[in-house]
Amino acid sequence: MSGWEFVKDRTAAEGTVWRSADQLLYKRTGGEDLRAETEFQQLAADLGYPVPEVVDSGSEGGRYFVVERAIGDYSLHEEALADAGRDGQVSYQVISTAASVASRLLQAQARHPIPPMPWFERAAFAAEVFEENPDFDTPRVHEAVAHALDRLARLPMVRGHLDYGLPNVLQAGVIDWQHHGPVPLGYDVYPALDIVAFKGGGKGYGITPEQRAVYTAALDETTASLTGQRVSEHLGDFLLVKCFFFLARMRPADPTRHDKHIKWQYRRTLFTTGLDQYESAASIDTGAFPTLKRFTSEHQ
């Protein structure tokens, strides 16, 4: 790895990330999962998705590697943290950039729809959620999911990111496509600002209702031109799936880890809160979610 500067270990996957001395290239190492991600990323680039250009890939030292062209110095998550550190509020420049990148992704996805196919189980990690939370495996929950999926069947199916959020968005595109899979158009990008609430509101910044409205309006302008409909009407459906996604794999294996138990119970509360809201109005207001800090103080 001479000529490369170590950046970090990869998250949620085996391997490491390196940066070239001139900071124009990134190199990631890993196993077969990285090979599959790279093959998808090359396809996505050919389809016009805003993704890093793959300039080299292969095997060395028994491991797979990929070299990509840099598409920015900081993620929008890091920019939001910097904004909040200065004056306590995320700038509208971050919101505008997020909307711009999301709109570019929507345009590329809409130009290349795929045949309808099952997607919920993979996107929601539903099997894991029900295994760890058998009390949620009820007719009530399945009925809500069936209602959401029936509504979402009206949207085109596209190749999606599945783990889209500000940490994976840079000025010029989207990184970390390891969880790619089929999704309805809009599933990736519409909930992106709501993810802060699912993570407890303790990541160093918050998104205001006004900022979410500005972001959503920008995406609606794009989807209306692409499909004739404003996809924000499905945001509640998307967020119901996210209630599953953020609860998956949260049940602690060690019963003595009180901190992990509290976080699991917190995500369970967000799940039931979201379900209640969705049943009432087919929408979910993440602004009404309690913060992890408040929940912890109430459940000591």
Secondary structure by P-SEA (a helix, b strand, c coil): cccccccccccccccbbbbcccccbbbbbbcaaaaaaaaaaaaaaaacccccccccccccccbbbbbbcccccccaaaaaaaaaaccccccaaaaaaaaaaaaaaaaaaaacccccccccccccaaaaaaaaccccccaaaaaaaaaaaaaaccccccccccccccccccccccccccbbbbbcccccccccccccccccccccccccaaaaaaaaaaaaaaaaaacccccccaaaaaaaaaaaaaacccccccccaaaaaaaaaaaaaaaaaaaaaaaacccccccccccaaaaaaacc
